[in-house]
Amino acid sequence: MSAPVAISTWNFGLRANETAWKLLSGGSNSLDAVEQGIWVVEDDPSITSIGYGGLPDETMRVTLDAAIMDWRMNCGAVGCIEKIKNPVSVARKVMERTNHVMLSGKGAYEFALAHGFKPVDLLTDQSRETWLRWKENLSDKDNWVGPHDMDDLNDNHDTIGLLAMDKKGRISGGTSTSGMAWKIRGRVGDSPIIGAGLYVDGKVGAAASTGVGEANMRIVGSFLVVESMKNRQTPQEACETAIKRAIEVHSKQIKADKEFQLAYIALNKRGEVGGAAIRKGFQYAVYQDGINKLYDAKYLYAQ
Ligand code: ASP
């Protein structure tokens, strides 16, 4: 067993891993490492797909999804929560201080206030300006004046998924995202759905996802990855199993939309890791044996 280890999605995962690793190497449990690693990304306004500074929904409201799960099958999640900067910590409160698994919307917000979370305006000037450009581009039949170049916004959603194993071999995982930019008000993605965006089986391993949430919900992808590891696949093979399933189910959409992306990361009890995606471009960060490194994930759809 090679522990501790932290694996997380995208290049901002490198920074999340740094914090997680500091805690793990100091003897902290994996749950604290996951939560605090995710804070780093949630707190950064320059990351426009997570936490503070996340791009808003079509009504210009920033709504966040997050989940957390530990090695004992404890789990908690929040969907479509507003004005709270660290939804992963609200998810942890749901897990530790209620009999429920998921709270959503206004109820989740009020629950957070009851636990002392402070309301914050999550919409930065940058995200507001981007929303305006999107709004003005929508139609030439309304009174908003466009069009603008939106090329920089082709990729307007990502999730931080962070999986960690501590020195005692205990595995936890967490996710956090502002979901799809311009989503319909009330939309909840896959990230807070246990089994879809995140799954941990303490005896086997953990998985998390990023990409088109609807596609992942349909195949309950993270559960599929962990179950495949239970059936003796390596984390890499298990991620590929879920990606193959997603491609099978969504071949038409993938063909029609070159931005259609879905990806998984996985970690098993032996400290082995893996990652796979539909398309080229997905990267994940692994901190292991004292080295924090970014990897290009294998992709299974030839474009
Ligand atoms: N899976 C997220 C969602 O659908 C977005 C992403 O990770 O790209 O909300």
Residues whose N, C-alpha, C, O or C-beta is under 5 A from the ligand:
A	BS01	LIG	H157 D158 T159 T177 G179 M180 G189 D190 S191 S209 T210 G211 V212 G213 E214
